[in-house]
């Protein structure tokens, strides 16, 4: 029987385990924290659970007056209190409970499939043997070691928060994104350092929960890696709701001053708050794993170099997830893990195609994207026609009091094939799916335009954009 050892139990690891076991391999998963990895225990599942509470708060705060909802408040007008509040301790207890439950569910699924789960830290031991096998050394928490023989090894050990030497988290006032769920009380004044996806999501969530938030960005706008039109909408919303967004402001140091924190910027300015959340990227968990000795090529950043079927430079060694530096998304990690197993076990496999990956930023409004981007069009990497339609024109959006957002679609001239899209809206993560289907299956704007949509619905804007692109295409042909 083919022996497979998977080091790391995140999405890439546990999905690979399920596939390997289903295809008849003898699978062992080596994990030290709990199946699901950071994605389930400290990152994706916890943060989105927290954001779910924030989403309810935002919806109420931003639309109840417009929708005609009356809330009784006996507080004198000169001392008006916020009508809706949050018990952060209760929220965080729910977050942890759901994360652990999800991890247990995954463990049950993997063991039911026939895989073995070993608790400990794994590392490769030397190069491939003459018979093609490899050795994986597992070190348990008590220091005891076990050697596993594998015909193939998958590295899926994830990443951990990047730290700045002069801004080390203490778990109380200076926090990374794994530590925020230990808070029992809402930060009164939260400084978020870093305006990428993680920073933007937490900044928006805590602002909705009631914190006064300052977002420190070293770039000229929030979400520098996202669609510029989408980022502009979100930054406008943040500012309108009272967030202090500081662009072109690089944080150099953070220190505690009594019960407060002080952030020093590169230009000498200082910012004071009650708490600081550091969201300045992640470091792959590849150190001390014997990768170089085993012939696995590791980049200067610490990421493992892989091809489109998850192979590393070492025969029989694959990698998936955040350790590869390819789209830090649970969905991509899972696909990389599945592809690795399909490839090694000789099943039909399609190489990873990043231009069909859909992703979402869980802010309010959400930002969902798929396929080619605006920068691809602007920089000439692809020739595409672009139409953007604001949600303000959508009848369902008007009914729900939605003012911010848009639908944007990219289509090839001539053929009208859809190659990308952006949706900025509440639950954009759900609305992007029809565009993802179009990109993945080379559908045309005509096909999208001719499909029925519910009236009224936000998805109607997707069909309307497709109709406008179809009209433009037809006019060009004439």
N, C-alpha and C positions, 0 to 999 in steps of 0.2 A: 504494500500500500504506500502511496506517495505521502511523505511526511512534510508538513508545512508548519513553520513556526512564525507567528506574528508577534512582533514586539510593539506593544502599544494598543490600547483598547478604544481609541477614538473612532469616529465614523469610518475612516479608511480601514482600521483594523477589524472592527466587529462586522462590517459589511463583507470584508474579504473572508472572514471566518465563516460566515453564513454560506457564501458561495462555495468555498473550498469544501466544507462539510457536505453540502448538497451534491457536489460533484464526486464524492466518494473518497476524498483525501482524509488523512489523519491530521487534524488541525489542533495546534496548541496555541493559545493566546496568552502572552506574558504581559501582565499589567500590574501597576503598583498603586493606582488610585481608585479604580472602579471603572467598569466598562461604560463607554460613552465618552470617556476622556474629558478634557477641558470643555469641549463643546456642550456636553450635557451637565457637567458638575459645576463649572465656574465661568462659563462663557455664554454660549448661544442660548441654551434653555433658561438659565437664570436671568440673563439680561432681558430676554423677550418676555419672560413672566413679569418682571418688574415693569417693563414698558407697557404691558397689557393694563396694569393698574393706572399708569400715567395716561394712557390713551383715553380711559374713561373720564379721568379728571379733565383732560384737555377738551374732550367733546362737550362736557357739561359747561366748563368755564367759557368756551368760545362761542357757544350757540344757544344757550338756554333762553337768553333774552330775545334773540331774533326769532326763535321758534315759538315764543309766546308762553314759555314755562314760567310759572310764578313760584318763588321760593320764599317762605316766611322767614324773616330775620328780625328779631326783636332788638337787636343791637342798635343803639342810637346812631343816627346817620354820620355824626362826626367821628364815631369810633367804629365804623362799619368793619365787620370781621368777614373773613373768607367763609362762605357758607359751607363749602365742602372741604374737608381736611383728610389727612391720611395718617394711619398708624403704621409708621415705617417698620417697627419691630414686628408687627403682625404680617406685614407684606413680606418681609425678608424670611420669616419663618415659613411662610407658604412657598416662597421661592426655593428654599433648601429642601423642603419636603417633596416638592414636585421633581426637583433635580434627582434626588435619591431614588424616588419611585421610578423615574425613567431609566436610571442606571440599572436598577434591579430588573426591570422588564427586559432590558437588552441582554443582561446576563442570562436570564431565563431562556430567552430566544436562542442565544448562542449555544447554551448547554443542551437544550432540547434538540438542536440540529446535530448534535454529536461532537461538538468541539470541547476540548479541555481548557479550563481557565486556570492559570498558575499565577499566584500573587507574588510579585517581585519585580526587580529591574533586570532587563536583559541586555546583553552585549554580544557582539560577534567575537569569536575566538579564532583568529587566524584566517588563512585563505582556504579556498575550496580544496577538499581532499581529492585524492586520485579517483575515487568512485563518484565524484561530483557532489558529495554531501558537504554540509557545513555544520559547525558546532556553535550553539548559542548557550552562553553561561547565564543562568538566572540566579541573582542574589536576593534572598528573602530579607525581610525586615530584621530578622535576628542574626543576619550575617552568614547563614548557611548557603551553600551553593549547590546548584543542580545543573548538569550538562545535558542539553537536548541536541539530538542529531536531526538535521533537517535537509530535505532535498531542495527546498526553497525557503527563503526568509523574506518577510515583508516588514519594513521599518515604517511604523506609523505612530511615532512618539510625540507628535504635536509641537507646541511652542509654549513659551512662558513670557510674561510681561517684560518688556525692555525697561531697564532702570538707568537713571542718570546719577552719576556719582554724588552730586551735590543735592539730590532730591530723593533720597532713599525712603521708601514707604515705611511707616511705623505701625500700620494697621489700625491707628486710632484717628489721627488727623490728616496724615499724608497716606493716601491709599492708592493701590492699583485696582484693576477691575475685578480681581478675584476676592478682594477684601471688603468691598462695599456692602456685601450681604451680611456682615457682622454688625452693622450699625443698628441701634435700637431707636435712635431719634433722627429726625430729618435734619440734614445740615442746613443751618440758617443761611450761611453765605458760602456757596461752593465754587471753587475755582477749578475749572477743568483745563488741563494742559494737554493740547493736542486736538486738532480739528478734523481728523480723519473719521472713518465710520464709527469707531468705538467712542471717540470723544464726542462726536455730534449726537450719537444716540443717547449717551448718558446725560449730556448737557440738556437736551430736550426733555428727557424723562424727569430729571430732578427739577427742572423749571416747572413742569406740569404738576409735580407733586407738591410744589410750594416753596422750593429753595430759591434764593436770589443767586443767579448763576452768572459767572464771568467765564467766557470761553476764550482761551489764549491760543492763537493760531500763528504759527511761524510763516504761513503762506498768505497770499493776498485775498484768499476767500476760504470759507469752510468747504470741506469735502473737495480738496483739490484734484482728487482722482476721478470724480464723477462728472456727469454732464454739466457744463457750465450754466446752462439755463436752469437746470434743476437745482444746482447749488445756490444760484441767485435767489430763487424762490424761497428756499429753506432759510437762507440767511436773513432775508427780508422778514419772514415769519418770526424767526428768533428775536430779531430786534424789535419788531412790533409788539411782541409779548413781554418785552422788558429785559431780555437778556443783554448783557454787556459783551459784545463780540469785539475782541481786540485782534485785528489782523496785523500781519507783518510784525509780530511780537514774539520773539523767541525767549522761552524761559530757560534760565541758566542754573537757578538754585531755588530750593524750597526748604524752609526751616520752620520749626515750631517756635512760637513766641507765647509762652503761657498756654492759654486755651485757644489760641489762634494760630494761623499759619501765615507766613510771609513769602511771597513769590518774587524773586528778583529777575528782571528781564535783562536781555543782552545790552539794551541801551541805558541801563542804570535805574530805570523806574522800578518801583515795588508795588505789589498789590497785596492787600490783606483780606483774609477771609477766615471762616471757622474751620473749613476743611479744604483739602486739595486732592483732586483725582488725577493721577498721572495716566495718560493714554497716549503713549509715545511709541507705539509699535510693539513687536514681539520678536523673540529670539528663538530659533528652532532648537529643539531638544536633541542635539546630535553629539554633544560633548561626552567623552568618556565611553563611547559605545564601540570602540575598536573598528570604526569604519575605514579609516585610512589603511590600517594594517590588513584589512580584509579586501582591499582593492576598490573600495567605494569612493568615487570622486566627490569631494565636498567643496562647494564654492567658498569664496572668502567670507561671505555672509553667514556661513554655517549651514546653508541649505544643501540638500542632496540633489545632484544633477540626475534627472530622469528623462527618458524619451516618452513618446506618446502612448506607450503601453506599460508605463510605470517601471521599466527596467532601469537599474543603475548601471554603472560601469563594471560592476562585478557580476560574473555569471551566477545566476540563481538568486540574486538579491534584488528585491524590488522596494519601492518606497511610495508612500501615499500621504496626502494631507499637507499640513503646514510645514513639515520638514522639507518639502520640495520647493516651497516658495511660489507655488502656482495657485493663484486665486485662493485666498484663505477663507474658503467656504466649506461648510459641512457637506453640501451636495457634491462638490468637486472631489473632496477627500473620499467620500463613499464611492464615487464613480472610479476614481483611481484604484481603490482597493479591489473593486469588482473586476476591473479590467486586468489587473495584475494576476488574479486567480484564473480568469478565463484564458489568458495568454499562456501561463505556465502549464495549466492542465489540458491545453490543447482544444479548448472549446472555441466556438466562433466569437470573434471579438472585433469591435470597431475602435480604432485609436481615439484617444481623447481629442475632442474638437472644442476648443475654448470659445469659438464664435457661436456656439449654440447654448452657452451657459447663461442662465438668467440669475440675477442677484437682486438683493433688496437692502436698502438702508431703512431701518425701523425707527425713523423719526416721525414727526407729525407736521406736515404730510410725509408719507413714505415716498421713497424714490426707488423705482424698479427699472432695471435695464436688461437688455438682451442683445446679443449680436454686435455688429459694428456700431461705433459711437460717433458723436459729433466731431471729435478730434480726428478720427479716421477719415472722415469726409473733408474736414478743413485742411488736413495735412496731405491730402491726395492719395491716401492709401487705398481708397475705393471711390469710385464714381457713383454717387447716389443722389436721388432727389429727396428732399426733406420737407415735410409739412408738420407744423405744430399747431394744435388747437387748444386754446385755454378752456379749462373746465367751466369758467364763468358762462359759457354759452350752452352748457349742458342743462337740460331741464331738471334732471334728478339732482344735480349739484345745487341748483337754485332752491329746490324744495328742502334739501338738507342743510342749507346754509353754508355750503362749501364755496369758498371764495378763491382758494389758492390751488394751483396745480395745472397740469396740461397733459395731453397725449401727443407724442411725437413719433413718427414712423419714418424709417429710411428705406427707400426702394430703388432698385436698379433702373436706370433709364432704358427705355426700349422694352425690356421684358416685364418690368413692373414687379419683379421678384422682391419680396420683403427680406431685407438683410439686417435689420436692427430696429430697436424701438426703445422709448423711454416713457414711463408713466409716473407722474407726480400727483398723488391723490391719497386720500384715506384708503387703506387696504390696497395699495398699488401692487403689493405682493400677490394678490389674487387676480388683479386685472391684467398683469403682464402675461398670463398664461396663453391667451389666444395669439399674442404676438410671438411668443416662444414657439408655439406649434407652427406658425407660419415660417419662422426662420429655420426651424429644424427640418421642415418638409418642403422648402423652396416654394411656398405658396405665393401667389401674386396678390397685388392689391385688389384686382378684380374679384378674386375668390373671397377675400375678406369682405369687400363691399357688398357682395351678393348674398352673404350669409345673414339670416335674420338675427336681429337683436331685440331684446325686450325693450318696450317703451313704457315709461321712462327708465333709463338705466345709465350708469356711468360708462358701461361698456359700449353704449351707443356712440360715444366719442371715438372709439377705435374704428368703428365702421365708417364714421363720417370722415376721419382723416384718410382712410383708404379710398373713399370716394373722391376726395379732393386730389389725391395722388393719381388716381385713375383718370380724372378729368385732365390733369396736367399732362399725363402721358399721351392721352388722345390728342390734345392740342399740339403737342410736339410732333406727332406723326403726321398731322395735317400740314 
